[in-house]
Amino acid sequence: MPVYEFTALTGSGRKLKGVIDADSAAAARQKIRGQGHYPVEIRETSARKAARIRPSLLSLQIGQRVRPQEVHVATRQLATLLGAGIPLVPALTGLIEQTGNRTFRTILAQIKDAVNEGNSLTSALAEHPKLFSRIYVNMVRAGEASGSLDVVLDRLAEFGENQHALRARIRAAMLYPLFMALVGVVVLFLLITFIVPSITSVFEGTQQALPLPTVLLISMSSFLRSFWWAVLVAVLAVLAGLRWYLTTPAGRRRWDRLKLTLPGLRDLTVKTASAGFGRTLSSLLQSGVPLVTSLQIVRNIVDNVILADQINEACVELEKGRSLSQFFRGGRWFPPMLVQMMAVGEQSGALDRMLAKAADSYEREVEAKILALTSMIEPVMILVMGVAVSFIVVSILLPIFEMNQLIR
């Protein structure tokens, strides 16, 4: 089939360049219009040149962002269509017609074209790694190999929806304390820079020696009024530097190790990682992905390099003939309950189900832990605010009391 290089305009007016396979220039033009673009220039090109310039339209179309929820919904719809006996290409066509997001519709159209040309769905999805993760692609590969693509897609949708819901609940639990902290900082800043100077100016004209807390308050107020911008720049610079350091391999490793040693963070870090480990590994195994391959995928998504190193060691030991539970039983980080459920699953031949049950348990524990931590943050913040306001009040009242004593 001839290959055409094209230039087109997206619905938002941005220029888009790429290649498309079609029987003729007119057919190529029609395909481009079908993807929601306006073709400006089309010319036939060689297959070799097309291979060099063939882009992922996700990276070219900087327009509507594709949200994870849209991918979950599309996955569920595709599973339903395939489960109803509709062939893959017509199912993808129906999916494109139902998709409102132009960026996502363009990507789905490119996937459909690739499948229509004889490529597997797995290879078509792998062209868009920013949208379809390694977990997604490998589970689809296993589904295609086993002939149960609809079941795997349904499982993928459920997995994605559960992970998204868990993250949403965690974010919601953390939102209120963060808001309270922001309000507290703003209130204290306004008190020190605007309210305090109008009150303490009364003391500055007197010859009275001011108490130490009052002197500190006046100095702090004067400094913030004069150099608030420097304080802001310094705070932002420290945060930016810290963020950069945590992106370096050494910084990331040091922070991840710290999370596993601090008493308050260790339990939460381990249980969060155990929940993600169990849920992801269970989904991959249920879809027919081999155990070692599944562990290699899970290793890359665990958000702690220390734990990822241990999973990497597990891959090596499995290839030597050891069982998963035998390796983790001698490990330091993963909790005993998870290891015990691994052993039961290996003995009964139901490792995927045991891991799913462990993930259910740890997800509930993580939510409860985060709710407990956020409920503790509120009284701590109230206490800090109370101490700060008390310091301001005492610093203002002390010289007033001393003046009253002098008058008497």
Secondary structure, DSSP 8 states (H G I E B T S, - for coil): --EEEEEEE-TTS-EEEEEEE-SSHHHHHHHHHHTT-EEEEEEEE-HHHHHHH---HHHH--SS---HHHHHHHHHHHHHHHHTT--HHHHHHHHHHH---HHHHHHHHHHHHHHHTT--HHHHHHT-TTTS-HHHHHHHHHHHHHT-HHHHHHHHHHHHHHHHHHHHHHHHHHHHHHHHHHHHHHHHHHIIIIIHHHHHHHHHTS-----HHHHHHHHHHHHHHHHHHHHHHHHHHHHHHHHHHHHSHHHHHHHHHHHTTSHHHHHHHHHHHHHHHHHHHHHHHHTT--HHHHHHHHHHH-S-HHHHHHHHHHHHHHHTT--HHHHHHT-SSS-HHHHHHHHHHHHHT-HHHHHHHHHHHHHHHHHHHHHHHHHHHHHHHHHHHHHHHHHHHHHHHHHHHHHHHHH-
